[in-house]
Amino acid sequence: MIRNLIAALALLAPAIARPALEKPNVIVVLLDDAGYGDFSHTGNPTINTPNLSRMVSEGLNFPQFYCGSSACTASRYSILTGRNPIRSGFGSWVLGPESPRYMHPNEVTLAEGLKHQGYATGMFGKWHLGTPNAANQMTPDTLPLAHGFDQWLGTNVSHDYEHGTNLIRSNPQGNSPVQGYEIIEKDILGNVPVLESLTKRYTDAAIDFIKAKKDAPFLIYFTPNYPHLPVHASKDFQGTSLRGLYGDCIEEIDSNLGRLRSALEQSGIAQNTLVIFASDNGPWIKYQDTAKDAKYGEARMLIGSALPFRDGKGSTWEGGQRVPGVFWWPGTIRPGTVVQAPASTMDVLPTAFALAGEPLPTGRTLDGRDIRPYFNADKFPGTVPSFTFAFSGFGDNSIGAIRRGPWKLHTKIASQTGNNYGFKPTPEKPLLFNVEQDPGERIDRAAEQPQTVAELKKLLTDYAAGVEKEGSFWPPLPKPDPKAKGKPGAKPVDEDE
């Protein structure tokens, strides 16, 4: 009996050794092109997402949550570095399979900082921050293991490139495309069975990681390829939603979110795990009226909703960057918490570093903030710094809008649809919206608020000057040539794949 008791206590030791506030596990779930209005908790009438709704009811919901950019690569840079992508030096908001640049080795990522504090680090899903190719001498610095991840299974870029989208996993004995990796499936765009399997495949790998690493702190960066076009769902979910294939895809992701939560609960570590849910940008409404597309088919049925916001992916309107922001941490975040203050994916790194005891990186500007007081003011006393958010995404790497408090100032507009909704802002005559009272950005208040306009114009100018002065870790690129597609620095957001 004593021997059995000792064995039972040994099994409990890891849980006893790690109190809920000591280096919690962190899981970041980042969808691809999901709209704010694509979920039950944001009012979608035809897509059922009960697992995300449970996270909302048991955790923290930010109705005013922003991703770092309205396009794929740039947004992923932001969540991993805590920095506005205008600082990246990429020269493009989207890095394709043949792009020469990638996440610079001098950037400090979420994975690197947590790994420094003893975390196991796994990534499962789309990377889209660099690909080894002839233009960068096939450097392994382009891929996740060089940026703090111990393990990876996923695609190097979005799954819609004709050539160069590969399903890759880390493998110490592998050498494809470079040492330490193994290409499992090559050029997957036309491989429907592989595309249908991705969400479940990533989840299975993440659950295995949870089971293997449950006795020590870990980070999981979980990045499904969907609902980015072309949309796919596994056979088990096809035809199960009221919203067609798009809804099937979202509901499959939600189901697998539930599987991840169950794995945490079954492993006894749910109360020591912070789960964060967001999307990398708004829906790709460029295709909202496309009935027949060579690559995407009837794309108009496969596009999400940014409602109640204007526009979507590739836009400086709210619909481009307002996304769901849900944080779940049983026992620490009080159930049903709603924070009306704005926050962003750039806040993830400073917050996670504070939880893990990792100092913030020096020698660079961080745009994110430590938002732990929003989780639970009793456990994390303090004040969250004020929110300032710069909207970029132009071919010349400039800023088109800035937000502080409830006010958002536009000096120019980016939109994949080319729709400025009747507005024509300039630096001399900008637009001003109160996006708390008017989230659809319909009523220009510039004439009524000249002092606010002046303050935000100065804020935007000063912010841009600071970015210009600091530069990036990459050397400057030539100024973009709008006629030279495919050259470094020439690709604006609206040519995203």
LINHU-V29415 format. One record per residue. RES is the residue in three letters. SS is DSSP state (alpha for helix, beta for strand, coil for the rest). Layout:
# LINHU-V29415
RES&SS, RES&SS
This chain:
# LINHU-V29415
MET&coil, ILE&alpha, ARG&alpha, ASN&alpha, LEU&alpha, ILE&alpha, ALA&alpha, ALA&alpha, LEU&alpha, ALA&alpha, LEU&alpha, LEU&alpha, ALA&alpha, PRO&alpha, ALA&alpha, ILE&alpha, ALA&alpha, ARG&coil, PRO&coil, ALA&coil, LEU&coil, GLU&coil, LYS&coil, PRO&coil, ASN&beta, VAL&beta, ILE&beta, VAL&beta, VAL&beta, LEU&beta, LEU&beta, ASP&coil, ASP&coil, ALA&coil, GLY&coil, TYR&coil, GLY&coil, ASP&coil, PHE&coil, SER&alpha, HIS&alpha, THR&alpha, GLY&coil, ASN&coil, PRO&coil, THR&coil, ILE&coil, ASN&coil, THR&coil, PRO&alpha, ASN&alpha, LEU&alpha, SER&alpha, ARG&alpha, MET&alpha, VAL&alpha, SER&alpha, GLU&alpha, GLY&coil, LEU&beta, ASN&beta, PHE&beta, PRO&coil, GLN&coil, PHE&beta, TYR&beta, CYS&coil, GLY&coil, SER&coil, SER&coil, ALA&coil, CYS&alpha, THR&alpha, ALA&alpha, SER&alpha, ARG&alpha, TYR&alpha, SER&alpha, ILE&alpha, LEU&alpha, THR&alpha, GLY&coil, ARG&coil, ASN&coil, PRO&alpha, ILE&alpha, ARG&alpha, SER&coil, GLY&coil, PHE&coil, GLY&coil, SER&coil, TRP&coil, VAL&coil, LEU&coil, GLY&coil, PRO&coil, GLU&coil, SER&coil, PRO&coil, ARG&coil, TYR&coil, MET&coil, HIS&coil, PRO&coil, ASN&coil, GLU&coil, VAL&coil, THR&coil, LEU&alpha, ALA&alpha, GLU&alpha, GLY&alpha, LEU&alpha, LYS&alpha, HIS&alpha, GLN&coil, GLY&coil, TYR&coil, ALA&beta, THR&beta, GLY&beta, MET&beta, PHE&beta, GLY&beta, LYS&coil, TRP&coil, HIS&coil, LEU&coil, GLY&coil, THR&coil, PRO&coil, ASN&coil, ALA&alpha, ALA&alpha, ASN&alpha, GLN&coil, MET&coil, THR&coil, PRO&alpha, ASP&alpha, THR&alpha, LEU&coil, PRO&alpha, LEU&alpha, ALA&alpha, HIS&alpha, GLY&coil, PHE&coil, ASP&coil, GLN&beta, TRP&beta, LEU&beta, GLY&beta, THR&beta, ASN&coil, VAL&coil, SER&coil, HIS&coil, ASP&coil, TYR&coil, GLU&coil, HIS&coil, GLY&coil, THR&coil, ASN&coil, LEU&beta, ILE&beta, ARG&beta, SER&beta, ASN&beta, PRO&beta, GLN&beta, GLY&beta, ASN&beta, SER&coil, PRO&coil, VAL&coil, GLN&beta, GLY&beta, TYR&beta, GLU&beta, ILE&beta, ILE&beta, GLU&beta, LYS&coil, ASP&coil, ILE&alpha, LEU&alpha, GLY&alpha, ASN&coil, VAL&alpha, PRO&alpha, VAL&alpha, LEU&alpha, GLU&alpha, SER&alpha, LEU&alpha, THR&alpha, LYS&alpha, ARG&alpha, TYR&alpha, THR&alpha, ASP&alpha, ALA&alpha, ALA&alpha, ILE&alpha, ASP&alpha, PHE&alpha, ILE&alpha, LYS&alpha, ALA&alpha, LYS&alpha, LYS&coil, ASP&coil, ALA&coil, PRO&coil, PHE&beta, LEU&beta, ILE&beta, TYR&beta, PHE&beta, THR&beta, PRO&coil, ASN&coil, TYR&coil, PRO&coil, HIS&coil, LEU&coil, PRO&coil, VAL&coil, HIS&coil, ALA&coil, SER&coil, LYS&coil, ASP&coil, PHE&coil, GLN&coil, GLY&coil, THR&coil, SER&coil, LEU&coil, ARG&coil, GLY&alpha, LEU&alpha, TYR&alpha, GLY&alpha, ASP&alpha, CYS&alpha, ILE&alpha, GLU&alpha, GLU&alpha, ILE&alpha, ASP&alpha, SER&alpha, ASN&alpha, LEU&alpha, GLY&alpha, ARG&alpha, LEU&alpha, ARG&alpha, SER&alpha, ALA&alpha, LEU&alpha, GLU&alpha, GLN&alpha, SER&coil, GLY&coil, ILE&coil, ALA&alpha, GLN&alpha, ASN&alpha, THR&beta, LEU&beta, VAL&beta, ILE&beta, PHE&beta, ALA&beta, SER&beta, ASP&coil, ASN&coil, GLY&coil, PRO&coil, TRP&coil, ILE&alpha, LYS&alpha, TYR&alpha, GLN&coil, ASP&coil, THR&coil, ALA&coil, LYS&coil, ASP&beta, ALA&coil, LYS&coil, TYR&coil, GLY&beta, GLU&coil, ALA&alpha, ARG&alpha, MET&alpha, LEU&coil, ILE&coil, GLY&coil, SER&coil, ALA&coil, LEU&coil, PRO&coil, PHE&coil, ARG&coil, ASP&coil, GLY&coil, LYS&coil, GLY&coil, SER&coil, THR&coil, TRP&coil, GLU&alpha, GLY&alpha, GLY&alpha, GLN&alpha, ARG&beta, VAL&coil, PRO&coil, GLY&coil, VAL&beta, PHE&beta, TRP&beta, TRP&coil, PRO&coil, GLY&coil, THR&coil, ILE&coil, ARG&coil, PRO&coil, GLY&coil, THR&beta, VAL&beta, VAL&beta, GLN&coil, ALA&coil, PRO&coil, ALA&beta, SER&beta, THR&coil, MET&coil, ASP&alpha, VAL&alpha, LEU&alpha, PRO&alpha, THR&alpha, ALA&alpha, PHE&alpha, ALA&alpha, LEU&alpha, ALA&alpha, GLY&coil, GLU&coil, PRO&coil, LEU&coil, PRO&coil, THR&coil, GLY&coil, ARG&coil, THR&coil, LEU&coil, ASP&coil, GLY&coil, ARG&coil, ASP&coil, ILE&coil, ARG&alpha, PRO&alpha, TYR&alpha, PHE&alpha, ASN&coil, ALA&coil, ASP&coil, LYS&coil, PHE&coil, PRO&coil, GLY&coil, THR&coil, VAL&coil, PRO&coil, SER&coil, PHE&coil, THR&beta, PHE&beta, ALA&beta, PHE&beta, SER&beta, GLY&coil, PHE&coil, GLY&coil, ASP&coil, ASN&coil, SER&coil, ILE&beta, GLY&beta, ALA&beta, ILE&beta, ARG&beta, ARG&beta, GLY&coil, PRO&coil, TRP&beta, LYS&beta, LEU&beta, HIS&beta, THR&coil, LYS&coil, ILE&coil, ALA&coil, SER&coil, GLN&coil, THR&coil, GLY&coil, ASN&coil, ASN&coil, TYR&coil, GLY&coil, PHE&coil, LYS&coil, PRO&coil, THR&coil, PRO&coil, GLU&coil, LYS&coil, PRO&coil, LEU&beta, LEU&beta, PHE&beta, ASN&beta, VAL&coil, GLU&coil, GLN&coil, ASP&coil, PRO&coil, GLY&coil, GLU&coil, ARG&coil, ILE&coil, ASP&coil, ARG&coil, ALA&alpha, ALA&alpha, GLU&alpha, GLN&coil, PRO&alpha, GLN&alpha, THR&alpha, VAL&alpha, ALA&alpha, GLU&alpha, LEU&alpha, LYS&alpha, LYS&alpha, LEU&alpha, LEU&alpha, THR&alpha, ASP&alpha, TYR&alpha, ALA&alpha, ALA&alpha, GLY&alpha, VAL&alpha, GLU&alpha, LYS&alpha, GLU&alpha, GLY&coil, SER&coil, PHE&coil, TRP&coil, PRO&coil, PRO&coil, LEU&coil, PRO&coil, LYS&coil, PRO&coil, ASP&coil, PRO&coil, LYS&coil, ALA&coil, LYS&coil, GLY&coil, LYS&coil, PRO&coil, GLY&coil, ALA&coil, LYS&coil, PRO&coil, VAL&alpha, ASP&alpha, GLU&alpha, ASP&coil, GLU&coil
